[in-house]
Each structure stands twice: as structure tokens, then as C-alpha cells.
Amino acid sequence: MARLLRMPEISANTVEAVLSAWPLPENATFAGGDPIATVETEKALVDVPADEPGVLLRTLVEPGRSVPVGTPMAVLGAPGEVVDDLDALVERLTVAAPPVSTSDGERAAPPLAGASPARVFASPLARRIARERGVAVDTIVGTGPGGRIVRDDVRRAVEARAPAATVPAPVAAPAPVPAPVVAPAPVVAPAYAGAPAYEEIPHSRMRRAIASRLAESNREAPHFAIRGSARVDALLALRAELNSATGVRVSVTDLVVAAAARAHVAVPQMNVTWTPDAVRSYRTVDIAVAIATDTGLVTPVLREVPARTISALARASADLTARARAGALRQDELEGGTLTVTNLGMFGTEDFTAVINPPQAAILAVGAARQEAVVTDGGVGVATVLRVTLSVDHRPVDGATAARWMAAFLSLLEAPLGILA
């Protein structure tokens, strides 16, 4: 029996996603678990699997469209199902489709084939923005699937109704007072009169997601920071040997991630996350790495780091970096982990403090390795020093625990053969 395929809620609080591609053509058959749609969230590409075998009778959304959660995207049939009048079937299914509850509590009506003009269909996000801006949705022309009103339609409507600058009515001047006749003072016109002093760049989905998560982190997680420094001449020498011997480019970040994972093994009380009901302690050590892309920051997760060789870790990290910058990460690769490593040393930043990526318990900010004067056994010498800052969620982790972790981590940086053990 024919049924609708709706846009799923890929991750918590997702309001809409972009239909990226249809892996199958219309009338193609598929098995249970086969990908039948590829959608793009704020940070990843996600394949939508079929829950049972069937046939893709008709797609209702073109690739590249932003689709609210719950909106019908395609009509699926049972295996071998043949439909004589597909247009009538599509109309019947979409007319009968009930409104769908979305994560923000609003009711989203699906696009409707042959709908009466009196009915207005708009995404929950579009309705919310319209309410905030005081725009009636029935005055907006929708450009989404089936004439649905989407966010950009509301934005255009708001811009179109922006009032022109008004000129104040003249105020009657007071009666003139006799005075000596003098030359009037010159009137200097402003050099930038009437021109805007800024340019507005609309928020991307990724930028909105970053803002939302970090604001949540600052709001919910009581941060505290622990700072440390290590002499890393031996670490840099080890890196050079590894790169020469293995042919795999091992970065400083790779060695830092490996050391952080070893420190988690030594201090397992750091390998946790906070939930409303319990502190969740993990059996494996998964570490996220912050990667800057043209569209924003993503934090894919390296799984079971202590079980990997440093070469395997470097290859996995390079693969995640390349796919992150190509926008080809999967949603599952962005989930999990208890710690994120973020390195700004390549930009010359000496030290900084980062915001925890919820629900993780900590984030490690890594600065540039610089040569500095150091004191050893009462004498002054020169060493390469790396500074790090560990921001910690105080709910699941106490200060003493974080301090023990930092000591173990810095010890590994200064005696790096322990990273390879």
C-alpha cells in the first residue's frame, strides 16, 4: 500500500533540513535499510534508510530544497505495486496527511496538491519569524514545495514592507530677533549621508546550530579552566621520526589527541558526560577534533583512540578533515565523545579558552609551540613550550580530577614514548 516518506527529525531540535539528493530514480525498487534519500543538516549529510522493502513511486521535493521536519518528500509503494493514476494517488495522500508535530511544538501541515487558496501552508520556522515580525502569513507568497511558505519567503516579505524613511514635518520658526547682519556659517554635508554603515550576512544553518549549542553550553554547564604548559622538544622530535619512518603525516594535533586519550585511560573519571539523572561513564575513549571549514566549525569524533596506532589515528583524522571541508560528514560522525581538542597554534595563538561542546565534559584548547627561556636545575636554557587550557563542566567533574588529568596529560607530552605504548 502506498505511503508517504516524510522529512525525519535527524537530530534533536532539528526544525528543517535540505534534501540533498535522491539516490534512487523514480520507479526504482529498494530493500529494507537501503538509503532512499540524502538530507543535509547543519553539519552533515545523512542517508535516510528505508524501513521496509518497496518502490519509489514519486518524489515530491527537488534536491536543494529546505524541507521542514514532517513534510512529505516522496510517495513509496509496496514491492511490485503498480498505480494506474499516480497523480490522483499523490493528491489523495497529501490531502489526507494530518499535520505533523515538530520539535518546537508547532503543527506543520504538509504541502497539499490542489489545495484551496484559502489554506496557507508554512514551515514552523517561517510561522514563528512571521509572528515575531508582525507579518500575516496569508499575505506571503510561498516558494517552497507545493507553494509552502519557508523562511526566505518571510524574509523577503519583511524587506518588501520596510517603510521608507520619513521626513519630519517642518516646525514653525520663532519670530526673528534683530541682530547684526553677518555671513551665514557654512553647512557641511555628512560625507556618508544616507549610506548603510554595515552589511548583513544572513545566518547559515551551521552558524545557527553553532550559536545555539554554545549558548546552551554557556547557560547550562558551569565552566572552570585549568591551564598547563609542557616542554615539547621530545614530542616534536618523535613526530619528525614518525613522519620519516611511516610515510604518514602525523600532526601535532594527532599526538595531542593520542596523549589526551591516554590521560583519559589514566583518569577515567574524566571520560564522562552529564545527564539529568546520572553521570554517564564510558568504556571506550572517543575524542572529538575541532575542524574549521568555510561554513563554520565542526567537531567529528575519533572512536576508540587508545586502541589505534598513531599512524592509523593520523589517517583517520586526515580523512575526517577532508570530508568535513567537503561537507561530506555523516551525522553519526558528529555525535558522541567526552572531550574535544581544538588547536589554534597554527595561527600563532599562544593560549586561549574554549567553550565546551555539549554534552561533552571538557574541551582542550591548544596553543602554539614556542621557544622560551626555561629554568632547569637552577640554570636558564631554551626549550619549546606548549600551553594548553582545559575547560571543564563542573557538574560531572571536580577540580581535583581535572588537575590529575592535566598532570597525566602534560607528563605524556614531555615523555612522548608513553603515547605509543
Secondary structure, DSSP 8 states (H G I E B T S, - for coil): --EEEE----STT--EEEEEE-SS-TT-EE-TT-EEEEEE-SS-EEEEE-SS-EEEEEE-S-TT-EEETT-EEEEEE-TT---S-HHHHHHHHHHH---EE-TTS-EE----TT--TT---B-HHHHHHHHHHT--GGGS---SGGG-B-HHHHHHHHHHT-----------------------------TTTT--S-------HHHHHHHHHHHHHHHHS-EEEEEEEEE-HHHHHHHHHHHHHHSS---HHHHHHHHHHHHHHHSGGGSEEE-SS-EEE-SS--EEE-EEETTEEE--EE-SGGGS-HHHHHHHHHHHHHHHHTT--BGGGGS--SEEEEE-GGGT---------TTBSEEEEE---EEEEEEETTEEEEEEEEEEEEEEETTT--HHHHHHHHHHHHHHHHSTHHHH-
